[in-house]
Amino acid sequence: MEPLALRKYFAPIPDADWERLMPDSLEWQPLEGFTLQPYYRRADRSYRRAFKRAGWHLRLNGRATQIEELLARGATAIGIEKAAELDVAQLSALLRRLRYARIPACFECGGKAQEVMKRIHSAALVAGIPPSELRGAAALEATESPEHQAALLQAAGTTQYRTIRVDLMPWHQAGATCVQELAVALSLLVRCLRMSDTDAVARRLYFSVPVGTRYLMHIARLRAMRHLTAQVYEAFGLPEMSVCVEGVPSPRHKTACDLDTHLVRITLQCVAAAVGGCDIITPEGLVAGKIPLILQHEARLARTADPAAGAWYIEALSAKLARSAWALFQQMEAMGGYDQAEAWLRQKVARSAQQRTDQVHTGQQPFIGVNCYPDLSRTIPAQTKHDGQLAEPFENLRRRVQQQKRTIQARLLDGPPHAHAWMKRVLKCAGIIPHEHARDGCDLWVAFSEEQAADVIAPVVLVLEAPPEVFLNWPVLMVGGDMVAAAERILDLINCQ
C-alpha cells in the first residue's frame, strides 16, 4: 500500500487564517514584560543547540560524616557543609574516599574559602593525591572584592576547583523575574572577568541558578543563559569557554503542608533543570533527591543533549528572554556595571515582587493548595522560617483558625455565581469551611448584594452569628480583590486572634 500523500490533498494553511480563529485573550504577558503568542511555528525561530552534553551530576549536601549515606542515595557530587570546621586529617580521609568513588566535592566554606583551599592542598599531600585530580568547588561569591577572588584563584593552583560562584538565589528570593536574574548573571560575570586574568576566571567560575515551577520558562532561561554567557566570553576573546551551571529547586513555591502537591512542583523544577542543561542538580531533602534519579534512569532525560532544541515555543521564548536580558544588562553597564547599578535594579526587582504577590493574592496566578483547592484536612505546622515563600500569608491565616481549637463554618447565601465562587475560595484559603445550605452553629453568614458595579465585581456583605436579615455595618469586600486582605477582615470579624 502506498503511503498517503496528505500534502497533495490538504494545502498548507497560512498563519493569518489560523489567527483569525483565535481570540486575543490567548496571548500571554508574563512578568518578564514581553508578549507570548498561543503557538509558534518553524519559521518563528531558527534551530540552535544550547549545549552538546547529555546528563548531569546529582549533588546532595551533608556533613563530612554523612558521605557514605549520601553516596548510597545516588549522589554523583557531594556538597560538604561547614567545611571550615574540618582539619587536615579529616579532609585527607574525605578526599581519599571521594577519589576512590570519582566524586567531585563542593565545599561550603562560609566565607573562608582561601583557608579551606590551603587545608585541601595539605590534605591532598597527606593522602598522596595529585592536586590536578581534585574536582569540585570551594568558592567565593562573585560579589566579593577582586583582591579576595584573585587570592583564591592563586590558591587553587593546579586543582580543578571552581572558586567563583555567581549565585542568583538572593535575587530570586527578593522577587526578580527571569530577565532580571539573567541581567544580574551577565553583569556579575563581566565584573569578575574585568578584575584579573580572564581565562583563569572563566575556567573557575560557575553559576548557581534557582529553578522555578514555570518549567517551560525556566528551561528557556537556562538555555538563554548559555547563549548570553557565550556571547560575553566571545567579547572577551574566549569563544570556546564552557559554562558550568548548578540548578537549585526554588524555595519560592515551597509550602508548609500538602506535600503531595509540593512533590509535583519539585518534579517540574528538576525537569526544567535537566532539560535546560544544568551540569549539576542540587535538590533539598531525602524525597527530592530521588527525583533526578527517576528522571535519569526511568524518564531517560540524561540520554539526549539539549532535548528542548528545535521546540519552536522554547526557541522563541529563549530568544525573547535573551533579548530582554541583554537590553537590561546594557542599561546596567551604561551605569558603570553591577556595583553602580545594584540599587537601581533592586528597585525594579521590588516592583516585580509586588506584582507577583498581587497576582497570587488576587488569584490571577493559581497556586494549587494555597490560593485554590486547599486541603482543609491537613494541619499547617507551627510557624517555621520562611525565605520569600509566596504561601506564607495564606498559611498564617490557616494557623489563626487552627489556634481556635474548633471548626469554623460559614453559610453562603444565594448570590451571583462569580461572587459566590470567589467568596467560597476566600473562606477555604483561610481555613473556614463554607456551606451552601442551612446549618446550625455557623460562625458567619455571607450575603451578596444584588447591585453589581461591573460585570465581574460584586459587593459582599458579611453577617456575624445572626439571621441573614440582620446585617452588621462592615466594609464591603469586592470580588476579585486581595484574598488575603479579605480573609484577614473575616477572621478579625469573628475574633480569631
BELZI-V25787 format. One record per run of one state. SS is the DSSP state (2 for helix, 1 for strand, 0 for the rest). FROM is the first residue (numbers start at 1). LEN is the number of residues. If there is no record, write none. Layout:
SS&FROM&LEN  SS&FROM&LEN
//
This chain:
0&1&5  2&6&4  0&10&5  2&15&6  0&21&3  2&24&3  0&27&1  1&28&2  0&30&5  1&35&2  0&37&5  2&42&3  0&45&12  1&57&6  0&63&1  2&64&9  0&73&4  1&77&4  0&81&2  2&83&3  0&86&2  2&88&14  0&102&2  1&104&4  0&108&5  2&113&15  0&128&3  2&131&3  0&134&1  1&135&7  0&142&4  2&146&11  0&157&3  1&160&8  0&168&1  2&169&6  0&175&3  2&178&18  0&196&2  2&198&7  1&205&7  0&212&3  2&215&21  0&236&9  1&245&5  0&250&9  2&259&18  0&277&3  1&280&2  0&282&6  2&288&10  0&298&3  2&301&3  0&304&8  2&312&23  0&335&3  2&338&24  0&362&6  1&368&1  0&369&3  1&372&1  0&373&19  2&392&11  0&403&6  1&409&4  0&413&4  2&417&13  0&430&3  1&433&3  0&436&8  1&444&5  0&449&5  1&454&1  0&455&2  1&457&1  0&458&1  1&459&6  0&465&12  1&477&2  0&479&4  2&483&11  0&494&4
//
